[in-house]
Amino acid sequence: MYTELAGLVSEGVIGAEITATYPLEDFAKAIRHAQQTERNGKVLIVPVTRP
């Protein structure tokens, strides 16, 4: 089932809208945002790549 779902995601048939992304150091802000009921997508915490 996961293989089929992964294929559908990669083909763009299904997906999830992303409302916002936050760096790890702003996790508290990301959590507050994720708790809002009036958002239209996912809130992601992403690693920050250092040069």
Phi and psi restraints in degrees (range 20) as a CNS / XPLOR table:
assign (resid 1 and name C) (resid 2 and name N)
       (resid 2 and name CA) (resid 2 and name C) 1.0 -64.5 20.0 2
assign (resid 2 and name N) (resid 2 and name CA)
       (resid 2 and name C) (resid 3 and name N) 1.0 -34.8 20.0 2
assign (resid 2 and name C) (resid 3 and name N)
       (resid 3 and name CA) (resid 3 and name C) 1.0 -64.0 20.0 2
assign (resid 3 and name N) (resid 3 and name CA)
       (resid 3 and name C) (resid 4 and name N) 1.0 -42.9 20.0 2
assign (resid 3 and name C) (resid 4 and name N)
       (resid 4 and name CA) (resid 4 and name C) 1.0 -64.0 20.0 2
assign (resid 4 and name N) (resid 4 and name CA)
       (resid 4 and name C) (resid 5 and name N) 1.0 -44.6 20.0 2
assign (resid 4 and name C) (resid 5 and name N)
       (resid 5 and name CA) (resid 5 and name C) 1.0 -63.1 20.0 2
assign (resid 5 and name N) (resid 5 and name CA)
       (resid 5 and name C) (resid 6 and name N) 1.0 -41.9 20.0 2
assign (resid 5 and name C) (resid 6 and name N)
       (resid 6 and name CA) (resid 6 and name C) 1.0 -61.1 20.0 2
assign (resid 6 and name N) (resid 6 and name CA)
       (resid 6 and name C) (resid 7 and name N) 1.0 -40.0 20.0 2
assign (resid 6 and name C) (resid 7 and name N)
       (resid 7 and name CA) (resid 7 and name C) 1.0 -63.2 20.0 2
assign (resid 7 and name N) (resid 7 and name CA)
       (resid 7 and name C) (resid 8 and name N) 1.0 -42.8 20.0 2
assign (resid 7 and name C) (resid 8 and name N)
       (resid 8 and name CA) (resid 8 and name C) 1.0 -64.7 20.0 2
assign (resid 8 and name N) (resid 8 and name CA)
       (resid 8 and name C) (resid 9 and name N) 1.0 -37.5 20.0 2
assign (resid 8 and name C) (resid 9 and name N)
       (resid 9 and name CA) (resid 9 and name C) 1.0 -66.3 20.0 2
assign (resid 9 and name N) (resid 9 and name CA)
       (resid 9 and name C) (resid 10 and name N) 1.0 -46.6 20.0 2
assign (resid 9 and name C) (resid 10 and name N)
       (resid 10 and name CA) (resid 10 and name C) 1.0 -66.2 20.0 2
assign (resid 10 and name N) (resid 10 and name CA)
       (resid 10 and name C) (resid 11 and name N) 1.0 -26.9 20.0 2
assign (resid 10 and name C) (resid 11 and name N)
       (resid 11 and name CA) (resid 11 and name C) 1.0 -83.6 20.0 2
assign (resid 11 and name N) (resid 11 and name CA)
       (resid 11 and name C) (resid 12 and name N) 1.0 -9.2 20.0 2
assign (resid 11 and name C) (resid 12 and name N)
       (resid 12 and name CA) (resid 12 and name C) 1.0 81.2 20.0 2
assign (resid 12 and name N) (resid 12 and name CA)
       (resid 12 and name C) (resid 13 and name N) 1.0 12.3 20.0 2
assign (resid 12 and name C) (resid 13 and name N)
       (resid 13 and name CA) (resid 13 and name C) 1.0 -72.3 20.0 2
assign (resid 13 and name N) (resid 13 and name CA)
       (resid 13 and name C) (resid 14 and name N) 1.0 -41.3 20.0 2
assign (resid 13 and name C) (resid 14 and name N)
       (resid 14 and name CA) (resid 14 and name C) 1.0 -128.6 20.0 2
assign (resid 14 and name N) (resid 14 and name CA)
       (resid 14 and name C) (resid 15 and name N) 1.0 160.9 20.0 2
assign (resid 14 and name C) (resid 15 and name N)
       (resid 15 and name CA) (resid 15 and name C) 1.0 -179.5 20.0 2
assign (resid 15 and name N) (resid 15 and name CA)
       (resid 15 and name C) (resid 16 and name N) 1.0 -177.3 20.0 2
assign (resid 15 and name C) (resid 16 and name N)
       (resid 16 and name CA) (resid 16 and name C) 1.0 -131.4 20.0 2
assign (resid 16 and name N) (resid 16 and name CA)
       (resid 16 and name C) (resid 17 and name N) 1.0 133.4 20.0 2
assign (resid 16 and name C) (resid 17 and name N)
       (resid 17 and name CA) (resid 17 and name C) 1.0 -72.3 20.0 2
assign (resid 17 and name N) (resid 17 and name CA)
       (resid 17 and name C) (resid 18 and name N) 1.0 140.8 20.0 2
assign (resid 17 and name C) (resid 18 and name N)
       (resid 18 and name CA) (resid 18 and name C) 1.0 -108.4 20.0 2
assign (resid 18 and name N) (resid 18 and name CA)
       (resid 18 and name C) (resid 19 and name N) 1.0 119.8 20.0 2
assign (resid 18 and name C) (resid 19 and name N)
       (resid 19 and name CA) (resid 19 and name C) 1.0 -80.5 20.0 2
assign (resid 19 and name N) (resid 19 and name CA)
       (resid 19 and name C) (resid 20 and name N) 1.0 -41.9 20.0 2
assign (resid 19 and name C) (resid 20 and name N)
       (resid 20 and name CA) (resid 20 and name C) 1.0 -158.7 20.0 2
assign (resid 20 and name N) (resid 20 and name CA)
       (resid 20 and name C) (resid 21 and name N) 1.0 155.9 20.0 2
assign (resid 20 and name C) (resid 21 and name N)
       (resid 21 and name CA) (resid 21 and name C) 1.0 -126.0 20.0 2
assign (resid 21 and name N) (resid 21 and name CA)
       (resid 21 and name C) (resid 22 and name N) 1.0 144.0 20.0 2
assign (resid 21 and name C) (resid 22 and name N)
       (resid 22 and name CA) (resid 22 and name C) 1.0 -131.5 20.0 2
assign (resid 22 and name N) (resid 22 and name CA)
       (resid 22 and name C) (resid 23 and name N) 1.0 143.0 20.0 2
assign (resid 22 and name C) (resid 23 and name N)
       (resid 23 and name CA) (resid 23 and name C) 1.0 -70.7 20.0 2
assign (resid 23 and name N) (resid 23 and name CA)
       (resid 23 and name C) (resid 24 and name N) 1.0 158.4 20.0 2
assign (resid 23 and name C) (resid 24 and name N)
       (resid 24 and name CA) (resid 24 and name C) 1.0 -54.5 20.0 2
assign (resid 24 and name N) (resid 24 and name CA)
       (resid 24 and name C) (resid 25 and name N) 1.0 -37.6 20.0 2
assign (resid 24 and name C) (resid 25 and name N)
       (resid 25 and name CA) (resid 25 and name C) 1.0 -67.2 20.0 2
assign (resid 25 and name N) (resid 25 and name CA)
       (resid 25 and name C) (resid 26 and name N) 1.0 -13.6 20.0 2
assign (resid 25 and name C) (resid 26 and name N)
       (resid 26 and name CA) (resid 26 and name C) 1.0 -105.0 20.0 2
assign (resid 26 and name N) (resid 26 and name CA)
       (resid 26 and name C) (resid 27 and name N) 1.0 30.2 20.0 2
assign (resid 26 and name C) (resid 27 and name N)
       (resid 27 and name CA) (resid 27 and name C) 1.0 -60.2 20.0 2
assign (resid 27 and name N) (resid 27 and name CA)
       (resid 27 and name C) (resid 28 and name N) 1.0 -35.3 20.0 2
assign (resid 27 and name C) (resid 28 and name N)
       (resid 28 and name CA) (resid 28 and name C) 1.0 -64.7 20.0 2
assign (resid 28 and name N) (resid 28 and name CA)
       (resid 28 and name C) (resid 29 and name N) 1.0 -40.6 20.0 2
assign (resid 28 and name C) (resid 29 and name N)
       (resid 29 and name CA) (resid 29 and name C) 1.0 -64.9 20.0 2
assign (resid 29 and name N) (resid 29 and name CA)
       (resid 29 and name C) (resid 30 and name N) 1.0 -40.8 20.0 2
assign (resid 29 and name C) (resid 30 and name N)
       (resid 30 and name CA) (resid 30 and name C) 1.0 -63.1 20.0 2
assign (resid 30 and name N) (resid 30 and name CA)
       (resid 30 and name C) (resid 31 and name N) 1.0 -41.4 20.0 2
assign (resid 30 and name C) (resid 31 and name N)
       (resid 31 and name CA) (resid 31 and name C) 1.0 -65.4 20.0 2
assign (resid 31 and name N) (resid 31 and name CA)
       (resid 31 and name C) (resid 32 and name N) 1.0 -43.5 20.0 2
assign (resid 31 and name C) (resid 32 and name N)
       (resid 32 and name CA) (resid 32 and name C) 1.0 -59.4 20.0 2
assign (resid 32 and name N) (resid 32 and name CA)
       (resid 32 and name C) (resid 33 and name N) 1.0 -42.6 20.0 2
assign (resid 32 and name C) (resid 33 and name N)
       (resid 33 and name CA) (resid 33 and name C) 1.0 -63.6 20.0 2
assign (resid 33 and name N) (resid 33 and name CA)
       (resid 33 and name C) (resid 34 and name N) 1.0 -44.0 20.0 2
assign (resid 33 and name C) (resid 34 and name N)
       (resid 34 and name CA) (resid 34 and name C) 1.0 -63.7 20.0 2
assign (resid 34 and name N) (resid 34 and name CA)
       (resid 34 and name C) (resid 35 and name N) 1.0 -26.7 20.0 2
assign (resid 34 and name C) (resid 35 and name N)
       (resid 35 and name CA) (resid 35 and name C) 1.0 -79.9 20.0 2
assign (resid 35 and name N) (resid 35 and name CA)
       (resid 35 and name C) (resid 36 and name N) 1.0 -9.9 20.0 2
assign (resid 35 and name C) (resid 36 and name N)
       (resid 36 and name CA) (resid 36 and name C) 1.0 -68.9 20.0 2
assign (resid 36 and name N) (resid 36 and name CA)
       (resid 36 and name C) (resid 37 and name N) 1.0 137.9 20.0 2
assign (resid 36 and name C) (resid 37 and name N)
       (resid 37 and name CA) (resid 37 and name C) 1.0 -84.7 20.0 2
assign (resid 37 and name N) (resid 37 and name CA)
       (resid 37 and name C) (resid 38 and name N) 1.0 -16.2 20.0 2
assign (resid 37 and name C) (resid 38 and name N)
       (resid 38 and name CA) (resid 38 and name C) 1.0 -99.1 20.0 2
assign (resid 38 and name N) (resid 38 and name CA)
       (resid 38 and name C) (resid 39 and name N) 1.0 39.1 20.0 2
assign (resid 38 and name C) (resid 39 and name N)
       (resid 39 and name CA) (resid 39 and name C) 1.0 -110.6 20.0 2
assign (resid 39 and name N) (resid 39 and name CA)
       (resid 39 and name C) (resid 40 and name N) 1.0 158.8 20.0 2
assign (resid 39 and name C) (resid 40 and name N)
       (resid 40 and name CA) (resid 40 and name C) 1.0 -109.7 20.0 2
assign (resid 40 and name N) (resid 40 and name CA)
       (resid 40 and name C) (resid 41 and name N) 1.0 7.2 20.0 2
assign (resid 40 and name C) (resid 41 and name N)
       (resid 41 and name CA) (resid 41 and name C) 1.0 -164.9 20.0 2
assign (resid 41 and name N) (resid 41 and name CA)
       (resid 41 and name C) (resid 42 and name N) 1.0 -169.7 20.0 2
assign (resid 41 and name C) (resid 42 and name N)
       (resid 42 and name CA) (resid 42 and name C) 1.0 -81.6 20.0 2
assign (resid 42 and name N) (resid 42 and name CA)
       (resid 42 and name C) (resid 43 and name N) 1.0 151.7 20.0 2
assign (resid 42 and name C) (resid 43 and name N)
       (resid 43 and name CA) (resid 43 and name C) 1.0 -110.9 20.0 2
assign (resid 43 and name N) (resid 43 and name CA)
       (resid 43 and name C) (resid 44 and name N) 1.0 122.8 20.0 2
assign (resid 43 and name C) (resid 44 and name N)
       (resid 44 and name CA) (resid 44 and name C) 1.0 -112.6 20.0 2
assign (resid 44 and name N) (resid 44 and name CA)
       (resid 44 and name C) (resid 45 and name N) 1.0 144.0 20.0 2
assign (resid 44 and name C) (resid 45 and name N)
       (resid 45 and name CA) (resid 45 and name C) 1.0 -105.0 20.0 2
assign (resid 45 and name N) (resid 45 and name CA)
       (resid 45 and name C) (resid 46 and name N) 1.0 123.4 20.0 2
assign (resid 45 and name C) (resid 46 and name N)
       (resid 46 and name CA) (resid 46 and name C) 1.0 -118.7 20.0 2
assign (resid 46 and name N) (resid 46 and name CA)
       (resid 46 and name C) (resid 47 and name N) 1.0 147.4 20.0 2
assign (resid 46 and name C) (resid 47 and name N)
       (resid 47 and name CA) (resid 47 and name C) 1.0 -71.4 20.0 2
assign (resid 47 and name N) (resid 47 and name CA)
       (resid 47 and name C) (resid 48 and name N) 1.0 148.9 20.0 2
assign (resid 47 and name C) (resid 48 and name N)
       (resid 48 and name CA) (resid 48 and name C) 1.0 -98.1 20.0 2
assign (resid 48 and name N) (resid 48 and name CA)
       (resid 48 and name C) (resid 49 and name N) 1.0 125.3 20.0 2
assign (resid 48 and name C) (resid 49 and name N)
       (resid 49 and name CA) (resid 49 and name C) 1.0 -88.7 20.0 2
assign (resid 49 and name N) (resid 49 and name CA)
       (resid 49 and name C) (resid 50 and name N) 1.0 129.0 20.0 2
assign (resid 49 and name C) (resid 50 and name N)
       (resid 50 and name CA) (resid 50 and name C) 1.0 -92.7 20.0 2
assign (resid 50 and name N) (resid 50 and name CA)
       (resid 50 and name C) (resid 51 and name N) 1.0 141.2 20.0 2
